[in-house]
Each structure stands twice: as structure tokens, then as C-alpha cells.
Amino acid sequence: MIDNWIKYLEQKLTQLNPTNVENLETEYKFSQTYYFHTSYLTIEFLDSTTINKVELGTYTNGICNDYKILFDSSAPNFTKVKQKLFEVDDNENYVLTYNKANIENLNEFLDNLFTNGWTEKTFSYKGFDYLIIVEIDKTTHRIELKSDAEQDILLPMDMLSRKINVIWNNLKINSGKRKIRKIKVKPLINNVLQQQ
């Protein structure tokens, strides 16, 4: 019988044939990252029976893109999408202790992404990314990217400035200076029922 997250996830994820697996250990936490063709899954553990965070995303040329899909027990479909920021993101809704209910919740979250995949569109203006739209199972998540300066010191007018910037960049007159990169993450499994 499987009695902890490490064994459970190892059994679940090996059948998906990851292209690489990376282990990282610090004094307080350890993590495993599973790489697939254009996507990755990182699971951060506090110990073998407690997951601290589950994160998915895409990568290009070995560099993770600017957003992450997080398991969040309080979000619809357990799915939260946000920008990768220089922040300490300790959210109790990310934590999963090893029990039957959490196994089912994590399965629902992962199987939805693994069987449907997702689409990422990154909008850039004059070579600078300013907007990412992630579509997961007919739900759209919009991320207006914060600049490095805005992440360091948040000023009162930063949010308004960012919104104006997005509106300006999306205007029809700027279409020649705007580019859209699209990544379609293909399903890793075709039918969950066949895998179980």
C-alpha cells in the first residue's frame, strides 16, 4: 500500500514518461521537478506526507515562462494561475497532507491538466512581454505582467500604469509592434480511465 506522497506521485508520474527529473533539497524543504516536452511539474515537500506546493508551467529553451499554475484548495477546479514573482508565497491553501480527500483533489487537478493540456499566449510589445493569457479547460486566466521594478517597490500608481500600458499595447494602431507567441501543451495522457 502507498503510504506517502513521494511513492504515490512517483507511481503516478513515471507512467507519463518525463524527459527529466530534477531533485532539489534545502534545509527545510525538498522538491522534485518532472520535465515533459514543453511543460514541467514541480512538487515541493515539507516531508513525505506533506506537500507544500504543486506548480505547473511551461518552459522555452530550458527557462521557465513567466506564469505558474498552482494547486489551490480554495480556487475553482483547485486551479490558481499567477505570475512568477520574487515573493515568498506561503499559502495554506497550497498545502496537502496525505489523506484520501487530498489524493482525490490532487488527482482531479493533475488529471484535468494532463488529459486536456492547456494553451498559453504571451503578448509582447516592442520586444517586451506585457500580458499572458492561459486557457485551461475553457477557463481563461489573464495575467498583466508586473515589471521587475514594480515587484521590488510597489508604488501607488503602478497598477493604473500597468492597466493603461496593456490597453495602449492592445490598440489596433500598435498591431505592427505587437507579437503573440502561443504554446499549446498537449495532453500527457489520452484517457485517465485507461491509466487507472
C-alpha positions in Angstrom: 0.0 0.0 0.0 1.2 3.5 -0.8 1.5 5.5 2.4 3.1 8.8 1.4 3.1 11.4 -1.4 6.6 10.5 -2.7 5.7 6.9 -3.5 2.3 7.9 -4.7 3.5 10.6 -7.1 6.4 8.5 -8.3 3.9 5.8 -9.3 1.5 8.3 -11.0 4.1 10.3 -12.9 6.5 7.6 -14.1 3.8 6.3 -16.5 3.8 9.8 -18.2 7.4 9.3 -19.3 9.0 12.5 -18.1 12.1 13.6 -20.2 14.0 14.5 -17.0 13.5 14.5 -13.2 15.3 17.0 -11.0 15.7 16.8 -7.2 16.5 19.8 -5.0 16.9 19.9 -1.3 17.2 22.7 1.2 17.4 22.8 5.0 13.6 23.0 5.3 12.1 21.7 2.1 12.8 19.4 -0.8 11.3 19.3 -4.3 11.0 17.2 -7.4 10.6 18.7 -10.9 9.3 16.5 -13.7 10.0 17.8 -17.2 7.9 16.9 -20.2 8.2 18.2 -23.8 7.2 21.8 -23.2 5.9 21.6 -19.7 7.0 20.9 -16.1 5.5 19.9 -12.8 7.3 20.8 -9.5 6.2 19.4 -6.2 7.6 20.9 -3.1 7.5 18.8 0.0 7.8 19.7 3.7 8.1 15.9 4.4 7.0 12.7 2.8 3.4 13.1 4.0 3.0 16.9 3.4 3.1 18.7 0.1 3.9 22.4 0.4 3.1 23.4 -3.2 2.3 21.9 -6.6 3.2 24.0 -9.6 2.9 23.5 -13.3 4.0 25.7 -16.2 5.9 25.7 -19.5 9.5 26.3 -20.4 11.3 27.5 -23.5 15.0 26.8 -24.1 15.3 25.5 -20.6 13.9 28.7 -19.0 10.5 28.6 -17.2 8.0 31.0 -18.6 6.6 33.9 -16.6 3.5 32.3 -15.0 2.7 29.2 -12.9 -0.4 27.1 -12.4 -0.8 26.2 -8.7 -3.0 23.8 -6.9 -5.1 25.9 -4.5 -7.8 24.1 -2.4 -9.9 27.3 -2.3 -9.9 28.0 -6.1 -12.4 26.7 -8.7 -11.2 23.4 -10.0 -8.3 23.8 -7.5 -6.6 25.9 -10.1 -4.8 29.3 -9.5 -2.8 30.9 -12.2 -0.4 33.8 -11.4 2.8 35.5 -12.4 6.1 34.1 -11.2 7.3 36.8 -8.8 10.1 37.5 -6.5 8.0 36.8 -3.4 7.6 34.5 -0.5 4.3 32.7 -1.4 3.4 30.7 1.6 -0.3 30.0 1.2 -2.0 27.4 3.4 -4.4 26.6 0.6 -1.4 25.1 -1.3 -0.6 22.6 1.4 -1.7 19.0 1.1 -1.4 16.4 3.9 -1.5 12.8 2.8 -5.1 11.6 3.1 -7.9 10.2 0.9 -9.6 13.5 0.3 -6.4 15.3 -0.7 -5.4 12.4 -3.0 -8.7 12.8 -4.8 -8.4 16.6 -5.0 -4.8 16.4 -6.4 -5.8 13.7 -8.8 -8.7 15.9 -10.2 -6.3 18.9 -10.6 -3.5 16.9 -12.3 -5.7 14.7 -14.4 -7.6 17.7 -15.8 -4.3 19.3 -16.9 -2.7 16.0 -18.0 -5.7 14.9 -20.1 -6.7 18.3 -21.6 -3.4 20.2 -21.7 -3.6 24.0 -21.8 -2.8 26.9 -24.0 -0.6 29.8 -23.3 -0.5 33.1 -25.3 2.2 35.6 -24.5 1.8 39.2 -25.8 4.8 41.4 -26.3 5.2 45.0 -27.5 8.5 46.2 -28.9 10.1 43.0 -27.6 8.8 43.3 -24.0 6.2 40.8 -22.7 3.3 42.5 -21.0 0.4 40.1 -21.0 -0.1 36.3 -20.7 -3.4 34.5 -21.3 -3.6 30.9 -20.1 -6.6 28.8 -21.2 -7.4 25.7 -19.1 -10.5 23.6 -19.8 -12.5 26.6 -21.3 -11.5 28.9 -18.5 -9.3 31.9 -19.2 -6.7 33.3 -16.8 -5.3 36.7 -17.6 -2.0 37.9 -16.2 -0.9 41.5 -16.7 2.8 41.2 -16.1 4.4 43.3 -13.4 7.9 44.7 -14.2 10.9 43.9 -12.0 10.8 47.4 -10.6 7.1 47.1 -9.7 7.9 43.7 -7.9 10.6 45.4 -5.8 8.9 48.5 -4.6 5.1 48.8 -5.3 4.1 52.4 -5.8 0.5 53.7 -5.6 0.2 54.4 -9.4 1.9 51.2 -10.6 -1.4 49.2 -11.1 -3.0 52.0 -13.0 0.1 52.5 -15.1 0.2 48.8 -16.0 -3.5 48.8 -17.0 -3.0 51.8 -19.3 0.1 50.1 -20.7 -1.9 47.0 -21.6 -4.8 49.0 -23.2 -2.3 51.0 -25.2 -0.3 47.9 -26.4 -3.5 46.2 -27.4 -4.8 49.1 -29.6 -5.2 48.3 -33.3 -2.7 51.1 -34.2 0.0 49.2 -32.4 -0.6 45.8 -34.0 2.6 46.1 -36.1 4.7 46.4 -32.9 2.8 43.6 -31.1 3.7 39.9 -31.3 1.8 36.9 -29.9 3.7 33.7 -29.0 1.4 30.7 -28.5 2.3 27.4 -26.8 -0.2 24.5 -26.8 0.6 22.0 -24.1 -0.6 18.7 -25.5 -2.3 16.1 -23.2 0.1 13.8 -21.5 -2.5 11.1 -21.1 -5.4 10.4 -23.5 -7.7 8.7 -21.2 -7.5 8.7 -17.4 -9.7 5.7 -17.0 -7.3 3.6 -19.1 -4.4 4.6 -16.9 -6.1 3.6 -13.6 
